[in-house]
């Protein structure tokens, strides 16, 4: 037998072995890679019950945020500041629900980098306010969106009276500060409305539902990759980096999300809940369909149990997170470890049994 023929035989045998191993290790009792699964039905459920309602809520709360900002700038009272802060928090929490759908219209409008890049670059924000020169449409910057508002509404001065006075003062800096706040909330609202319109008005829902298959670029691939990437941001950026787990034990409390308001844990919990909701309202049907197993146990059951364990671990942290990483290290480390346990199940085990490749690029600092 020629060398070339021997190589062809070996390659063929290798393919058979890999295919068989995938089938047996996952405990798949149905079609390999869920080939017979009704993807359109799942995509319809996810689009109509999760994605579009999520963007509708985010858009409505972003509009309310803009309205409350206008009210505060018109009348800088303590009551209006508190109303603006509440609107900011509610819109920020609403964004956590849709953050994992960073494809299609959200990717087109760079939603994540526009509204949620953290931690805020406070030095640059101050430079912007002092100089009056800045570009909120620049690529991938850290001085806009919800993190910038966290600083403007909570950290720009030492107390509420001083914060209000800094916005109301008759000076070039005061005028720039008012303009900056207005432009940031306007940009958030416009981004939210544009993404919602992409799904509802410009027909991406139909594209999403019909884009079946498992190859890169299909709806399933985009859904699995967006879900995983956002979960990694939760694990690494929201918890891991501030805790010092990824920085040789040196804690980074200033790197938590929403450092100035102290709402870091609220945002982390909302992100985890959104991830679990997507799984239990669509993706679990796919895992159940292939009857996937891991170490003799249902992969579906393991994933659901781990979401619960991670939720309990986050709930055990006595916030704010910026303080907990310094004083309550064991609880924060436990939460990080519980979040990490899920990664191999949703990033390796689940994609392998449905034959979807993870295509997004990991952050080099990540430990997994």
N, C-alpha and C positions, 0 to 999 in steps of 0.2 A: 504494500500500500504506500502511495506517495506521501511525502511529508504534508502536502497541502490537503490531501484527503483525510489524513489522520487528524489534522487540526480542525477540519470541518466537522468530523464526527465528535471530537471532544467538545467543541462549541455547542453542538446540538444536544449532547448529553448534559452539559452544564445547564443549558436552558431548561431542560426537562426537570433536572434536580431542583433548580431554583423555584420553578413554578410549583413543584410538589411540596417543597419545604414551606412556601408561603401558605399553601392551602392547609397543610397539617398543623403548622404552628399556630395559625389563627383559629383553628377549630372550625373552619368554614364548612358548613353543611349544605350551602347553596351554591350558586354560581360563583366562580372565582372573580374577585374584584367587583362583586355586586353587579355583574353585567345585566341582570334582569330587573334590577331595582328601578322603580318608577321615579326617576330624578325630577321630572317635570312637576309631579305632585308635591314632592318635597320642596322644590324651589318656589312653587306657588304659595305654600304654607309659610315658608320663611319670609318671602317678599311681602305678603299681605298681612301677616300677623306680627312680624318682628321688624323688618327693615323699614318699610314705608311708615308704619305708625311711629317707629322710633324717630325717623327724620321729621315727621309732622310735629311731634312733641318738641324736638330740638329746635325746629324753626319757630314754633310758637313761643317757646321760652326765650329764644334769642331776640325776638321782637319785643317781648316784655322787658328784657334787659335793656334794650335801646331806649324804650319809653321811660324806664325808671332813671336811666342816665340823664335823659333830657329833663326830667322833673328835678333831679338833684342839681343840675347845672343852672336851672331856672331859679331854684330856691334851695340854697345849701343848708337845709336844716338837718338836725340829727335824725329825725324821722325819715327824711328822704334818703339820707346816707344808709340807714338800716334797710330801707326798702330796696335800694340799689344793691346792697350786699346780698340780700336774700335772693333777688333775681339773678345775680351773678352765680351764686352757689347752685341754684336750681337748674340754670342753663348748663353749667359745668357738669353737674351730675347727669343731666340728660345726654350730654355728649358721650359720656362713658358707655352708654347703651349702643351707640352707633359707631363708636371708634373702630370696632372690628370689621366694619364693612368698608375698608379703605381701598375700594376698587370701583371701576365704573365712574359715575359722576364724582364721587369723593376723591378718587385719584386724579381725575381731570382738573378738579378745583383745588388740589393740594390741601384738603381739609385739615388733616392732622397737623401739618407744619404751620398752617395759618392760625389755627385756634388753640393748639395744645402743646407746642414745643416747650418743654420745661427741663431744668429750672430756668426761670427768667434771668436774663442778663441785666442785672440791675444797674451795673456801671454804664451799659449802653443806653438804658432807658433814661438815666440821669443826663447823659450826654445829649440825648435827643431833646429832652425837656429844656436843658440850659441853652442849647444852640438853636433850637427851633427848626433844625434841619434833620430830616429822617425820611426813610422810604418804607412804609408798611407793606409794600408789595414786593420787597426784595426776597430772594429765594432763601428758604430755610434759615430764618433768623429767630432769635430768642427774645424779642422785645415787643411782642404783640400777643393778641389772643387772651385767653383766660389767665395764663400765668402773669402777664403784664398787669392785668386788672387786680390780681392778688396783691401785687406790690402797690399799685396806685390807691387801692381802697383800704388797705390795712397797714402797709409798711412804709409809706412815703414820709410819714411823721410819727412822732412818739405816741400821740393820743388822738382821739376823735376830733376834738375841738381844733387841734392843729392841722389835721388832715383837711377838715372843711375849710379852714382859713386859707390853706395853701391853694385850694381850687378857686376861692372867691377873691383872692387878693388882686388889686389893680396894678399889675406889673406884666412885663413881657413873659416872665416865667409862668405866672398865673394864667395868662391867656393861652400859652402853649399847652399848659397842663389840661386846660378845659378842652382845647381842640384835640389833643391826643386821646383823652378819654372818649370823646365823641367819635373819633375816627376808628378807634379800636372796636367799640361796640358795634358800629356800623359795619365794619368789615366782618365781624362774627355773624351778624344777621344776614348779610349778603351771601356769605359762604353757605350758611345753613339753607337759605332759600334757593340758591342755585343748585345745590345737591338734591334737595327735595324735588325741584322742577325737573332735574335729570331723570329721576325715577318716575314721576307722575306725568309730567308734561311732554317730555322729549322721548318717552318710550323705552327707557332702559329696563323697565320691569319686564316687558315682553322679551327683550334680548336676553335678560338673565334667565327667565324661565325656559327658553328654548335652547340655551347654550349647553347642551348635555355632553356627557363624556367625561373622561378622566385626565386628558392631556393638559399640559400647561395652557392657560388662557381660557379653559372652560369654566363655567360657573362653579362647579364643584371644587376645582383647583383654586379659584379665587377665594371661595368661601373658607376652605380649609387653611389656606395660607394667611388670609387676613385674620382669621380666628387665632391661629397660632402666634402670629407676630404680635398681636395685641396682648395675648397672654404673656409672652416673653417680656414685653414692656412692663406689665404689671409686676412680674417676678423680679426682673433685673433692675429697672429704673425706679419704680415706685417703692420697692422694698430692699432689694439687694444692695444697690450702690449706697443709699443712705445708711444702711445698717453696718457697712464696712465688710460684709461678707466677700465682696469682690475687690476690695481695696486693702488686702492684707491686715484686716482688723481695724483700720483707721476709719472711724465713722465720719459720715458726711451729712450732718443734720440739715445743712443749708440746701442740700440737693433734693429734699423731699418735694413732692408736688404740693402746691399751695402752702408754702412755708409760712407766709406772713399771717394768713387766716387761721392756720392750724387744722384745716379740713383734709389733710392728706389721707387719713384712714377712711374717711367717708368716700373719697374718690376711689381708693383701692378696693373697698368693699363693693362699690357700684360696678367697677370693672369686672370683678370676679363674678358677681351675680349675672352680669350680661353674658359672660362667657358660658356659665352654666346653663343659662336660659336658652342660648342658641343650641347647645348640645341636646338638652332635654326636649326641645321643640322642633326637631328635624334630624339632626345628625345622629341621634341615638337610634332612630328607625333604620338608618343605613347600617350601623354596627350590629344591630339585632338581626337584620336581614341576612348578613353573612355568618351569623352565629359565631362571632369571633371569641376566642378564648386566649387567656394568658395564664400559664402555669396551672392549667386545669380549672380556672375560674373565668366567669363571664367578663369579657373586656368592658362591656357596657356597665355591668355592676361595679367594676373596679373604678371606672372613670367617675361614675356618679358618687361613689363613696369618697373618692379623693376630693371632689369638689366640696363635699360636706366637711371633710377634715380640714381643708384649707380655710373654709369659711369660719369654722370654730376657732382656728388658730388666729385669724385676723381679729375676731371678736375678743380674744383673750388679751390683746394688746391694750394697755391703758394709755390712750392718746394724750396729747398730740404726738404723732410719730417722731417729729423732730426731737422731742424730749425722750421718748421711749428708746430710741436708738442709743442714747447715752446712759439711761438709768434702768432700762428694762430689757437688757440685751438678750436674755434667754428666751423671752416670749417673741421678740422680733425674729430671732434666729429660727425658732420653731416654725413661725409663720412662713419664713423663706423656705425652709426645708419641706414643709407641706406643699407649698406651691411648686417646688422643684420636682417633687415626686410625680406630679401630674404631667410634667413636660414629656417624659419618655412615652407615656401612654397616648397623649394626643398628638405628639409630633413625630413619633416613630411607629408605635404599634398601630394606631388607627389609620394613618395614611398607608401603611404597608398592606393592610387587609383590604383596602378599597382601591389600591393601585394609583394613588395620587402622590406626586412628588412635591416635597417642600422646596420651593424655588426662591423664597426671599433670602436675603443675605443676612446672616447673623452678625450681631455686634461683636467685634473682636474681644471685648471684655467679658463676654458671656462665658459661663462656666460649663455649659451643656452642649 
